[in-house]
Amino acid sequence: MLDAFLETDNGLDSPMFRIILAFLAISALPAAAQVTEITDRLRDEGFAPTESYLAALPDPDATERFALGSVRFLRAIEVTLQTRWRMGFNAARTELPVLRLPVPPNPSPEPFEPEAVRALFAQVALDMEAARAPLLTIGDDDEVSLPIRLGELWFDINMNGTRDEGEGLVNVAGRALTGRGMDEDRIPPLVFDTSDAAWLAAYTHLLAAFSELVMAFDPTEQIRRIGEASAQMDALAADTPYVNAMDMQFGQQVDRIASVYLSLRQQPDAAHTRAAREHLLGMIAQNRVFWTRVAAETDNNGEWVPNDLQQQGLGLEVPAGTGARWLAVLDDAEKMLNGELLIPYWRLRQGAGLNLKTMFEDPVPVDIAEWVHGVGLMRYAEEGPRLSRDNWLDFSRLARGDTVMFVVFLN
């Protein structure tokens, strides 16, 4: 019928044909226009206003749902930075997720409350669930295409509604993401696609798992004890100088280590350790979805995590075979989480090991002396096949000295 219409003398010039062209042009506009709207809002307004805009869309497409999940994820990180900035809580020298990110100094911080750490991670767990929800609605056949310049993204750390020095995502998280610093003015745009929805969903599970473990070993009381003791030590002979610089250099670090150590010695809440295990299994499941989708990609356009025929958009070298090696590591991790492979332990022979599943399901305090000796671990010791280091060593050799960076990058 359309062929017959076009064959008429006035078909291409007819009002009906112009209407059809106009309709097709208009129907193609919303996707590109909406993407521009999203990126402009992120650059000019930040994460919170952009999240409100995306959450209010009446019928979001796959790209908009991906954007909502991504913005909620980054907004969750922003909230942790804001909480730490308000209280002058800069723990950047730690290697703990979320807490390791630097925050600018606050000239007038609020008093630090010991309850803040648990509350911070409780909120992260909730925010990761909210971020994951729209990501899980994206299927293999959905088309996601969201070009983003990382240099335009920023965290409103001091909560004044504008981008200030040191608030750029690259300034705050660049090294944590890539293992190296980045010049935000020279970063090419990345194009996030359908595969990346599963990558990010996996990351929401990872941060939720860590948050559940923090809540399981609630550090509130131990932080209070350490803080009060440190204050008492500072008050003694306060009008005299320090004998040496040890406390000035390492006092706060020692306080953090002691708080973690004493918290681990408490009886953990099994509901939270079990939830952490489920999130780790969810992370592995989403990783498999991600690598299956990546393997099917044929484009090569600003890739975040590439397949063997693509290039990483930021110029990071991702060796061929990375996906297969990483999935082999995750297969081992899943078998440990399910108790199918046991963890080798230095005092147990080849045919025995520790059951990680039981450790999550029936947790006990972490007493370093008892765990080193083994007396505190005997309830988890059993006979069975043990984890081999082969897959991990293969992955480490592939990473060529950047193993930690790749673990963070790939989750």
Order of alpha helices (4+ residues) and beta strands (2+ residues): alpha-alpha-alpha-alpha-alpha-beta-alpha-beta-alpha-alpha-alpha-alpha-alpha-beta-alpha-alpha-beta-alpha-alpha
